[in-house]
Amino acid sequence: MNPDELPRKIDTGTLLGLMLAVAGIFGAQWIDGGRAESLLQGTAFMIVIAGTIGAVLVQTPTVVFARALRMARWALYPPQRDAERLIGRLVDWAQIARRDGALALEGRARLLNDPFTKSGLQMLVDGFAPDQLREALDVELAARDETQRAAVRVWESAGGYAPTIGIIGAVLGLIHVMENLADPTRLGAGIAVAFVATIYGLVFANLVLLPIAGKLRNVVAEESLMRELTQEALVGIAAGEHPHLIRARLKGFVPV
């Protein structure tokens, strides 16, 4: 684990939000005199879930799709960053480099787990000029951001497809109804699938998929901010800036 990443804990806002949304839907159904069981339709569920996943897979490279699934855990267990601790560690590096030279940081570079920070510190130890270091880290920062944002777009795409797939499920249910007009005992199931499929598409899109995309977008933005903070410190160290100046500049990255 990154030393500046705190132990992960469940995001209570996400959990409470999901519970409130589900309770609201089933509660309204119960208050209106309906049965909760009428909202549980396996056929409609299969149509919406399988259809949405299939559409996303057609659009998305498998590697990006797999990364999006791995990142989904951030919705409930987002990385917990300690910006103050990170700033303190970067200022310590600046003091060491100012006193003993950048080569004194070589041992610390080998101990790092975060690839971005490790790469940047190693370039600093190798004697990269400040402009070269910033340029190299800019490229790496942009590549990492785009990789994570591409995974977020998978969830956004799924949120866009789900309601449409729900409508397809509704049409299939109505076709089933029309085929069985002569048998009234089979009409109820077809009508249920038709309406419940539409509900599933809307619910999954607006209560699960799009909220997950929004939460991941915020986490990615925070991760990007921490990398920019690290980049600014390493460039300052390479330029020989005073540690107090570096600390003052890095404080500007921390939201008040």
Long-range contacts (C-beta under 8 A, 24 or more apart in sequence): 1-113, 2-79, 2-113, 2-114, 2-117, 3-85, 3-89, 3-113, 4-81, 4-82, 4-83, 4-85, 4-86, 4-89, 4-226, 5-79, 5-80, 5-81, 5-82, 6-80, 6-81, 6-82, 7-80, 8-77, 8-78, 8-79, 8-80, 9-77, 9-80, 10-76, 10-77, 11-75, 11-76, 11-77, 11-78, 11-215, 14-75, 14-76, 14-211, 14-215, 15-76, 17-211, 18-207, 18-208, 21-207, 22-207, 25-203, 38-192, 38-196, 39-196, 39-199, 41-192, 41-193, 41-196, 41-197, 41-200, 43-169, 43-193, 43-197, 44-166, 44-169, 44-173, 44-192, 44-193, 44-196, 44-197, 44-199, 44-200, 45-200, 47-165, 47-166, 47-168, 47-169, 47-172, 47-193, 47-197, 47-200, 48-162, 48-165, 48-166, 48-169, 48-197, 48-200, 48-201, 48-204, 49-204, 51-161, 51-165, 51-168, 51-169, 52-158, 52-161, 52-162, 52-165, 52-201, 52-204, 52-209, 53-158, 55-157, 55-158, 55-161, 55-165, 56-154, 56-157, 56-158, 56-161, 59-157, 60-154, 60-157, 64-150, 64-151, 64-154, 65-154, 67-147, 67-150, 67-151, 68-151, 68-152, 68-154, 68-155, 71-148, 71-151, 71-152, 71-216, 72-155, 72-212, 72-216, 74-215, 74-216, 74-219, 75-211, 75-212, 75-215, 75-216, 78-215, 78-219, 79-219, 79-222, 79-223, 81-222, 81-223, 81-226, 83-226, 83-229, 83-253, 83-254, 84-254, 86-226, 86-229, 86-230, 87-229, 87-233, 87-247, 87-250, 87-251, 87-254, 90-229, 90-230, 90-233, 90-234, 90-237, 90-246, 90-250, 91-233, 91-243, 91-246, 91-247, 91-250, 93-121, 93-233, 93-237, 94-233, 94-236, 94-237, 94-241, 94-242, 94-243, 94-246, 95-243, 97-124, 97-237, 98-240, 98-242, 98-243, 102-127, 102-237, 102-238, 116-140, 116-141, 116-144, 116-227, 116-230, 117-227, 117-230, 120-230, 120-231, 120-234, 121-234, 123-234, 124-234, 124-237, 124-238, 128-238, 129-238, 130-235, 130-238, 130-239, 133-234, 133-235, 133-238, 134-231, 134-235, 137-231, 137-234, 137-235, 138-231, 141-224, 141-227, 141-228, 141-231, 144-224, 144-227, 145-220, 145-224, 148-220, 148-223, 149-217, 149-220, 151-216, 152-213, 152-216, 152-217, 152-220, 153-213, 155-209, 155-210, 155-212, 155-213, 155-216, 156-209, 156-210, 156-213, 158-205, 158-209, 159-204, 159-205, 159-206, 159-209, 159-210, 159-213, 160-205, 162-200, 162-201, 162-202, 162-204, 162-205, 162-209, 163-198, 163-201, 163-202, 163-205, 164-201, 165-201, 166-197, 166-198, 166-199, 166-200, 166-201, 166-202, 167-197, 167-198, 167-201, 168-197, 169-193, 169-194, 169-197, 169-198, 169-200, 169-201, 170-194, 170-195, 170-197, 170-198, 172-197, 173-197, 225-253, 228-253, 229-253
